Amino acid sequence: MKKHPSPVDQSGPHNLIRTAREGPEASRAHVSLPRGSRCFKPNSRTRQRIGLASTPPFSVAGSASPRLPRAAAPAARPAPQAAASLALAPAVARSDTPRAPSLLAGVSSASGLGLGSGPETARQIATSCPARCVCAAMALVRRRLGSYICSELCGPVMNQRLYSSRVDWKQLRPMILKRIKNRANDYPIKHMIPVAREVFNATEIVTRGVSTLLQVVPVHSCKFCPEVHIGAVGHQMKSCYGFKRMIKDRAHEWGPGCLNDILVPVESFHLENTFQDEIKHDQRFDFTRVPAVLELCHQAGAEIPDEVMHTSGTLSATVKGHNDREPAAFLPEDLRFIGQRTLEAWERLRLGVTKLLLVYPSKVCEHCSEVHIGPSGHKARMCGVFKYEGWRGKHKWKAACVDDLVPPKIVWHQRPHDPPVLVDTGRDYYGHAPAVIELCMQVGAKAPPKYHCMMKAHGLAPLIK
C-alpha cells in the first residue's frame, strides 16, 4: 500500500510557507526531495492562503520581479538546455573545487534565460528555485546514466545502421528475374577453359593407360561386393559383405576385373548450359547420361566430340583384364613409361577437377552416389536408398568434391616385404593405395610421397607363425 506523505514532509506546502517567511536560505537547507518525486506546484487558492498571490510560483517573496502576464508566461519557461543548466547550478554552487568558477560560467552561459553570464548569475539561478534545480539535476543524472548503460551493454547493437527499404519490389522483381535468366551469358569463364581442356586430355591419357596396363597386370574383383585386388593372387582377408550387405566376415570369391573396377564410372545428366531449367521427374528420359567429368569439362568450355562424350561408358565395359590369357608383349621400359605417364595424368586430373569445382557448382546426393553438374540438383526421384520413404526417392543434395566425381577406389597395397598372399591376421600391418596408383606401381612407376603414409611404405610386416 502506498504511503502518503506526512504533514511535516519537507517537499509539501509547509516547506513552501517556510520558504516564503524565512527566505531562500531556509529552503536550501531543508529541501530534500525523495528520488523520482515531482516538485510541488501550488495552485491559486494555496498561494492566496500563504500570501503569495502577487508573486510568481517558486519565486522568493518580496522580490522585485513582477508577475508576467498570462500571454507571456510560456516564453518565460526555460528550454531543455536551460533546465540542464539549472540542474547543475546547485551542485556547482556548493562545489569547493577549483573548477567551480568555470562550471558556473558554463551553466550561466548555457541557461538561455537572458540573465547574463558569469558565476554570480549561476548562483542567483541556484538560489532562486532550488526545488526545480534538484529535480532537473536528478533527471539529468538518470538520463546520462541510462545512456551510459545502453552504450556499454548495447553498444554493438545501437551503433548499427538500420536501412529502411523504400524500393518498389514490384518494379525490381522483373529486373532480378531477367538477371537470373541472363546469368548464363557470363559462362564459361575464359580463364578456366585451359583447365577444362587439360582435365579432358588427362582423362583420355588415364583411360588409355589403364586399359593398356590391364592387359599386363592381373586384376581381381569380387563377385558379391565392390572389393578389388591388384596382384597375382587375390588376398584372403574376410571382408566380403555380399551384394545386399546381409553377411559379413566372409572370404571373397574372385573373378577377372575390368576397367570399371579401376576407374569407377560416375554419370550425370547432359545439359546444354549451366543455368538451364531444372530437370523434372517426368523429363528424366529426355536427357542423356554422360560421364560427370566430361560434363564438367563441357560446361567449363572444353570442346568434346559427341562420339567421345557418348561412347565412354561402352569403352569401360569392354576393356577387361588378362587374368586367364597370355599377357600382351610389352618391354619393361615401355610399361614403366606408360605407368608413370598414367600416374602423372591421374594427379593432373584430380587437381584440375578440384579447380573446376571451385568455379562451377556441382551437387552430390548424401544418400547415394548420384552427381549433378549444375547450381542445383535435378528433381528426378531416383534415390533408391529411401525409395519408400515420404519424400519418394528425392535426392538430398550437397556440394560435391573431387572424390565424388573421381573416386579413388582404395585397394590393399602389397609391399615388397609382405607375404605373397595377404592373410586376414596381418590386416593391421598392410597399407592401402588408390587403384590407379597401385596399378601403375606394379609396372615400376614411382608413387608421389603423399601416398607413402597411406601405403605404410616403411611399416613392419606381420609376424609369421
C-alpha positions as CSV (number, residue, x, y, z in Angstrom):
1,M,0.0,0.0,0.0
2,K,1.4,3.4,-1.0
3,K,2.3,5.6,1.9
4,H,1.0,9.2,1.8
5,P,3.4,12.0,2.8
6,S,3.2,13.2,6.3
7,P,2.3,16.9,7.1
8,V,5.9,17.5,8.1
9,D,7.2,16.3,4.7
10,Q,9.7,18.8,3.5
11,S,8.5,18.6,-0.1
12,G,4.9,19.7,0.8
13,P,3.3,23.1,1.1
14,H,4.6,23.6,4.7
15,N,8.1,23.9,3.3
16,L,6.8,26.4,0.8
17,I,5.4,28.5,3.6
18,R,8.7,28.4,5.4
19,T,10.4,29.5,2.2
20,A,8.1,32.5,1.9
21,R,8.6,33.5,5.6
22,E,12.3,32.7,6.2
23,G,13.8,33.3,2.8
24,P,15.6,31.1,0.2
25,E,18.4,30.0,2.6
26,A,16.0,28.0,4.7
27,S,14.7,26.3,1.6
28,R,18.2,25.4,0.5
29,A,18.9,23.9,4.0
30,H,15.7,21.9,4.4
31,V,14.6,20.9,0.9
32,S,15.3,17.2,0.2
33,L,13.0,15.7,-2.3
34,P,12.6,11.9,-2.5
35,R,14.1,10.2,-5.6
36,G,11.7,10.2,-8.5
37,S,9.2,12.7,-7.0
38,R,8.0,15.9,-8.7
39,C,8.2,19.4,-7.4
40,F,5.1,20.8,-5.6
41,K,3.3,23.4,-7.7
42,P,0.7,25.3,-5.6
43,N,-2.5,26.4,-7.2
44,S,-4.0,29.9,-6.9
45,R,-6.0,29.1,-3.7
46,T,-2.9,27.9,-1.9
47,R,-0.9,31.0,-3.0
48,Q,-3.7,33.3,-1.6
49,R,-3.7,31.3,1.6
50,I,0.0,31.7,2.2
51,G,0.3,35.2,0.9
52,L,1.9,34.6,-2.4
53,A,-0.8,35.7,-4.7
54,S,1.2,38.6,-6.1
55,T,4.4,36.6,-6.7
56,P,5.0,34.0,-9.4
57,P,5.4,30.4,-8.4
58,F,8.8,29.3,-6.9
59,S,10.0,32.9,-6.6
60,V,11.3,34.5,-3.4
61,A,8.8,36.5,-1.5
62,G,9.4,40.3,-1.7
63,S,11.5,40.1,-4.9
64,A,11.3,42.8,-7.4
65,S,10.4,40.6,-10.3
66,P,6.8,41.3,-11.2
67,R,4.4,38.6,-12.3
68,L,4.3,38.2,-16.1
69,P,1.1,38.4,-18.0
70,R,-0.8,35.3,-19.0
71,A,0.2,35.6,-22.6
72,A,3.9,36.0,-21.8
73,A,4.1,33.0,-19.4
74,P,5.1,30.4,-22.0
75,A,8.0,32.5,-23.1
76,A,9.5,32.6,-19.6
77,R,9.6,28.8,-19.4
78,P,13.2,27.6,-19.7
79,A,14.3,25.4,-22.6
80,P,15.7,21.9,-22.2
81,Q,19.2,23.3,-22.3
82,A,18.3,25.8,-19.6
83,A,16.8,23.1,-17.5
84,A,20.0,21.2,-17.6
85,S,21.9,24.3,-16.7
86,L,19.6,24.9,-13.8
87,A,20.0,21.3,-12.7
88,L,23.8,21.6,-12.5
89,A,23.7,25.0,-10.8
90,P,23.1,23.9,-7.1
91,A,25.8,21.3,-7.3
92,V,28.3,23.7,-8.8
93,A,27.3,26.5,-6.4
94,R,28.1,24.3,-3.4
95,S,31.3,22.9,-5.0
96,D,34.6,23.9,-3.4
97,T,36.8,22.5,-6.2
98,P,39.0,24.8,-8.4
99,R,36.8,24.0,-11.4
100,A,33.7,25.6,-9.8
101,P,34.1,29.1,-11.4
102,S,34.4,27.7,-14.9
103,L,31.5,25.3,-14.4
104,L,29.4,28.2,-13.0
105,A,30.2,30.3,-16.1
106,G,29.2,27.4,-18.4
107,V,25.9,27.0,-16.5
108,S,25.1,30.7,-16.8
109,S,26.0,30.9,-20.4
110,A,24.1,27.8,-21.4
111,S,21.0,28.7,-19.4
112,G,19.4,30.7,-22.2
113,L,17.2,32.7,-19.8
114,G,18.6,36.1,-20.6
115,L,20.1,36.5,-17.1
116,G,23.6,37.2,-18.3
117,S,26.7,35.1,-17.8
118,G,29.1,34.6,-15.0
119,P,29.3,32.8,-11.7
120,E,27.1,35.3,-9.9
121,T,24.2,34.7,-12.3
122,A,24.6,30.9,-11.9
123,R,24.4,31.3,-8.1
124,Q,21.3,33.5,-8.5
125,I,19.6,30.8,-10.5
126,A,20.6,28.1,-7.9
127,T,19.2,30.1,-5.0
128,S,16.0,31.3,-6.7
129,C,14.4,27.9,-7.5
130,P,16.2,25.1,-5.6
131,A,13.4,22.6,-5.8
132,R,13.2,22.7,-9.6
133,C,17.0,22.6,-9.8
134,V,17.2,19.4,-7.7
135,C,14.5,17.6,-9.8
136,A,16.2,18.7,-13.1
137,A,19.6,17.5,-11.8
138,M,18.2,14.1,-10.8
139,A,16.5,13.8,-14.2
140,L,19.7,14.7,-16.0
141,V,21.7,12.2,-13.9
142,R,19.2,9.4,-14.7
143,R,19.3,10.3,-18.4
144,R,23.1,10.2,-18.5
145,L,23.3,7.0,-16.5
146,G,20.8,5.3,-18.8
147,S,22.7,6.4,-21.9
148,Y,25.9,5.1,-20.4
149,I,24.4,1.7,-19.6
150,C,23.0,1.4,-23.1
151,S,26.3,2.4,-24.7
152,E,28.1,-0.2,-22.6
153,L,25.7,-3.1,-22.8
154,C,24.0,-2.5,-26.2
155,G,26.9,-0.7,-28.0
156,P,27.3,-3.1,-30.9
157,V,23.6,-3.2,-31.5
158,M,22.9,0.6,-31.1
159,N,25.8,1.5,-33.4
160,Q,24.5,-0.5,-36.3
161,R,22.9,1.3,-39.2
162,L,19.3,0.5,-39.8
163,Y,18.4,0.6,-43.5
164,S,14.8,1.2,-44.4
165,S,13.8,-0.3,-47.7
166,R,11.9,2.1,-49.8
167,V,12.3,0.2,-53.1
168,D,9.3,-0.8,-55.0
169,W,9.8,-4.6,-55.2
170,K,7.1,-4.9,-57.9
171,Q,9.4,-2.9,-60.2
172,L,12.6,-4.6,-59.0
173,R,11.3,-8.2,-59.4
174,P,11.4,-8.3,-63.3
175,M,15.0,-7.0,-63.2
176,I,16.0,-9.7,-60.8
177,L,14.4,-12.4,-62.9
178,K,16.0,-11.0,-66.0
179,R,19.4,-11.1,-64.4
180,I,18.9,-14.7,-63.3
181,K,17.8,-15.7,-66.8
182,N,20.8,-14.0,-68.4
183,R,23.5,-15.1,-65.9
184,A,24.4,-17.9,-68.3
185,N,26.0,-15.2,-70.6
186,D,28.9,-14.9,-68.1
187,Y,29.8,-18.6,-68.5
188,P,32.0,-20.3,-69.5
189,I,34.8,-18.3,-67.8
190,K,37.6,-17.7,-70.2
191,H,40.4,-18.3,-67.7
192,M,39.1,-21.7,-66.8
193,I,38.9,-23.0,-70.4
194,P,42.5,-24.2,-70.5
195,V,42.0,-26.0,-67.2
196,A,39.0,-27.8,-68.7
197,R,41.0,-28.8,-71.7
198,E,43.8,-30.1,-69.5
199,V,41.3,-32.2,-67.5
200,F,39.8,-33.7,-70.7
201,N,43.3,-34.6,-72.0
202,A,44.2,-36.1,-68.7
203,T,41.0,-38.2,-68.7
204,E,41.9,-39.6,-72.1
205,I,45.5,-40.4,-71.0
206,V,44.3,-42.2,-67.8
207,T,41.7,-44.2,-69.7
208,R,44.2,-45.4,-72.4
209,G,46.9,-46.1,-69.9
210,V,44.8,-48.1,-67.5
211,S,43.4,-50.0,-70.5
212,T,46.9,-50.9,-71.6
213,L,48.1,-51.9,-68.1
214,L,45.1,-54.2,-67.6
215,Q,46.5,-56.3,-70.4
216,V,49.7,-56.9,-68.4
217,V,48.8,-56.7,-64.7
218,P,46.3,-59.1,-63.2
219,V,43.3,-57.5,-61.5
220,H,40.7,-59.4,-59.4
221,S,37.3,-58.3,-58.4
222,C,34.9,-59.9,-56.0
223,K,31.6,-61.4,-57.4
224,F,29.5,-60.2,-54.5
225,C,31.0,-56.9,-53.4
226,P,33.0,-54.0,-54.9
227,E,36.3,-55.2,-53.5
228,V,39.2,-55.2,-55.9
229,H,42.7,-56.6,-55.6
230,I,45.6,-55.9,-57.9
231,G,48.2,-58.7,-57.9
232,A,48.9,-62.3,-59.0
233,V,46.7,-63.9,-56.3
234,G,43.7,-62.4,-54.5
235,H,44.0,-61.7,-50.8
236,Q,42.4,-64.0,-48.2
237,M,41.1,-61.4,-45.8
238,K,37.5,-62.0,-44.7
239,S,35.9,-58.6,-45.6
240,C,33.1,-59.6,-48.0
241,Y,29.6,-58.4,-47.0
242,G,27.6,-59.5,-50.1
243,F,25.8,-57.5,-52.7
244,K,22.9,-56.8,-50.2
245,R,25.1,-56.4,-47.1
246,M,23.3,-59.4,-45.4
247,I,26.6,-61.2,-44.4
248,K,29.9,-60.1,-43.1
249,D,33.4,-61.6,-42.3
250,R,33.3,-63.8,-45.4
251,A,36.0,-64.7,-47.8
252,H,35.9,-63.1,-51.3
253,E,35.2,-65.0,-54.4
254,W,37.4,-63.5,-57.1
255,G,36.8,-63.0,-60.7
256,P,38.5,-61.1,-63.6
257,G,38.5,-57.3,-63.2
258,C,37.7,-54.7,-65.8
259,L,38.2,-51.0,-66.4
260,N,35.2,-50.1,-64.3
261,D,36.8,-51.7,-61.3
262,I,39.7,-49.3,-61.5
263,L,38.0,-46.2,-62.9
264,V,34.6,-46.1,-61.2
265,P,32.1,-44.7,-63.6
266,V,30.2,-41.6,-62.4
267,E,27.5,-40.3,-64.7
268,S,25.2,-37.3,-64.7
269,F,22.6,-35.6,-66.9
270,H,24.0,-33.8,-70.0
271,L,22.9,-30.2,-70.0
272,E,23.1,-27.6,-72.8
273,N,24.2,-24.9,-70.5
274,T,24.9,-24.5,-66.8
275,F,21.8,-22.5,-65.8
276,Q,19.0,-24.1,-67.7
277,D,15.7,-25.1,-66.1
278,E,15.7,-27.9,-63.5
279,I,15.0,-31.4,-64.8
280,K,11.7,-32.7,-63.6
281,H,10.9,-36.3,-62.7
282,D,8.9,-36.8,-65.9
283,Q,11.8,-35.4,-68.0
284,R,14.5,-37.8,-66.8
285,F,14.4,-39.9,-70.0
286,D,14.7,-36.8,-72.2
287,F,18.3,-36.1,-71.2
288,T,21.2,-38.4,-71.9
289,R,23.6,-39.7,-69.2
290,V,27.3,-38.9,-69.8
291,P,30.5,-39.1,-67.5
292,A,30.4,-36.5,-64.8
293,V,34.0,-35.3,-65.5
294,L,33.3,-34.8,-69.2
295,E,30.1,-33.0,-68.4
296,L,32.0,-30.7,-66.1
297,C,34.6,-30.0,-68.8
298,H,31.8,-29.4,-71.3
299,Q,30.2,-26.7,-69.1
300,A,33.6,-25.2,-68.4
301,G,34.1,-24.5,-72.2
302,A,36.1,-27.5,-73.4
303,E,35.1,-28.8,-76.9
304,I,34.4,-32.5,-76.6
305,P,33.4,-34.5,-79.6
306,D,30.0,-36.3,-79.4
307,E,31.4,-39.7,-80.1
308,V,33.8,-39.4,-77.1
309,M,31.0,-37.9,-74.9
310,H,28.6,-40.8,-75.6
311,T,30.9,-43.8,-76.0
312,S,33.0,-43.6,-72.8
313,G,30.6,-45.9,-71.0
314,T,30.7,-48.6,-73.6
315,L,34.6,-48.5,-73.7
316,S,34.8,-49.0,-70.0
317,A,32.6,-52.1,-70.2
318,T,34.6,-53.8,-73.0
319,V,38.1,-53.5,-71.5
320,K,38.9,-56.4,-69.2
321,G,41.9,-57.9,-67.6
322,H,44.1,-60.7,-68.9
323,N,43.9,-63.0,-65.9
324,D,43.4,-66.2,-67.8
325,R,45.1,-65.5,-71.0
326,E,48.6,-64.6,-72.1
327,P,49.7,-61.0,-71.3
328,A,50.5,-58.6,-74.1
329,A,54.0,-58.3,-75.3
330,F,55.5,-55.0,-73.9
331,L,59.0,-54.1,-73.0
332,P,59.6,-53.3,-69.3
333,E,60.8,-49.8,-70.2
334,D,57.6,-49.2,-72.2
335,L,55.4,-50.4,-69.3
336,R,57.3,-48.2,-66.9
337,F,56.8,-45.2,-69.1
338,I,53.1,-45.9,-69.6
339,G,52.7,-46.4,-65.9
340,Q,54.5,-43.2,-64.9
341,R,52.6,-41.2,-67.6
342,T,49.3,-42.6,-66.4
343,L,50.1,-41.8,-62.8
344,E,51.0,-38.2,-63.6
345,A,47.9,-37.8,-65.7
346,W,45.8,-39.1,-62.7
347,E,47.3,-36.4,-60.5
348,R,46.6,-33.7,-63.1
349,L,43.1,-35.0,-63.5
350,R,42.2,-34.7,-59.8
351,L,43.9,-31.3,-59.4
352,G,42.1,-29.9,-62.5
353,V,38.7,-31.2,-61.2
354,T,39.4,-29.6,-57.9
355,K,40.0,-26.2,-59.6
356,L,36.8,-26.5,-61.7
357,L,34.7,-27.3,-58.7
358,L,35.7,-24.0,-57.1
359,V,34.1,-22.2,-60.0
360,Y,31.4,-24.4,-61.4
361,P,28.9,-25.7,-58.8
362,S,28.2,-29.4,-58.6
363,K,25.9,-31.4,-56.3
364,V,26.0,-35.0,-54.9
365,C,23.3,-36.9,-53.0
366,E,24.1,-37.6,-49.4
367,H,22.3,-41.0,-49.5
368,C,23.5,-42.3,-52.9
369,S,26.2,-41.6,-55.4
370,E,24.1,-39.5,-57.8
371,V,26.0,-36.5,-59.1
372,H,24.6,-33.5,-60.9
373,I,26.7,-30.8,-62.6
374,G,24.9,-27.5,-62.0
375,P,24.0,-24.9,-59.4
376,S,21.0,-27.0,-58.1
377,G,20.2,-30.7,-58.3
378,H,17.6,-32.2,-60.5
379,K,14.1,-33.2,-59.4
380,A,14.2,-36.8,-60.7
381,R,13.3,-39.2,-57.9
382,M,16.0,-41.8,-58.4
383,C,17.4,-42.2,-54.9
384,G,16.9,-45.9,-54.3
385,V,18.1,-45.9,-50.7
386,F,14.9,-44.2,-49.5
387,K,12.6,-45.1,-52.3
388,Y,9.7,-46.0,-50.0
389,E,10.0,-43.0,-47.6
390,G,7.8,-40.0,-47.5
391,W,9.8,-38.0,-50.0
392,R,9.5,-40.8,-52.6
393,G,13.1,-41.1,-53.7
394,K,14.1,-37.4,-53.8
395,H,17.8,-36.7,-53.5
396,K,19.3,-34.7,-50.7
397,W,21.9,-32.6,-52.4
398,K,25.1,-31.2,-51.0
399,A,28.2,-29.7,-52.6
400,A,30.3,-32.2,-54.5
401,C,34.1,-32.7,-54.0
402,V,36.7,-34.3,-56.2
403,D,36.2,-37.8,-54.6
404,D,32.6,-37.7,-55.8
405,L,33.5,-37.1,-59.4
406,V,36.8,-39.1,-59.5
407,P,36.5,-41.9,-56.9
408,P,40.0,-43.1,-55.8
409,K,38.9,-46.7,-55.3
410,I,41.1,-47.7,-52.4
411,V,42.7,-51.2,-52.5
412,W,45.2,-53.1,-50.4
413,H,48.8,-52.4,-51.1
414,Q,51.3,-55.3,-51.1
415,R,54.8,-54.1,-50.1
416,P,58.0,-56.0,-51.1
417,H,58.5,-57.4,-47.6
418,D,54.9,-58.6,-47.3
419,P,54.0,-62.3,-47.8
420,P,52.9,-63.4,-51.4
421,V,49.3,-63.8,-50.2
422,L,47.8,-61.2,-47.8
423,V,46.1,-63.1,-45.0
424,D,43.5,-61.9,-42.6
425,T,45.7,-62.0,-39.5
426,G,48.0,-59.3,-40.9
427,R,45.4,-56.7,-42.0
428,D,46.6,-54.3,-39.3
429,Y,50.1,-54.2,-40.9
430,Y,49.1,-53.8,-44.6
431,G,48.7,-50.5,-46.3
432,H,46.3,-49.1,-48.8
433,A,46.6,-47.1,-52.1
434,P,44.3,-45.9,-54.8
435,A,43.6,-48.5,-57.5
436,V,45.3,-46.4,-60.3
437,I,48.4,-45.8,-58.2
438,E,48.7,-49.4,-57.2
439,L,48.2,-50.5,-60.9
440,C,51.0,-48.1,-62.0
441,M,53.3,-49.2,-59.2
442,Q,53.0,-52.8,-60.4
443,V,54.9,-51.9,-63.6
444,G,57.6,-49.8,-61.8
445,A,56.2,-46.3,-61.6
446,K,57.1,-44.2,-58.5
447,A,54.2,-43.1,-56.3
448,P,54.2,-39.5,-55.0
449,P,55.4,-39.0,-51.4
450,K,51.9,-38.0,-50.2
451,Y,50.8,-41.7,-50.6
452,H,53.6,-43.2,-48.5
453,C,51.8,-42.8,-45.2
454,M,48.7,-44.5,-46.6
455,M,50.7,-47.3,-48.1
456,K,52.8,-47.8,-44.9
457,A,55.9,-48.0,-47.0
458,H,58.2,-48.3,-44.1
459,G,55.9,-50.3,-41.8
460,L,56.6,-53.6,-40.2
461,A,55.4,-56.9,-41.8
462,P,53.1,-59.2,-39.9
463,L,54.6,-62.0,-37.7
464,I,54.9,-65.4,-39.4
465,K,53.6,-68.2,-37.3
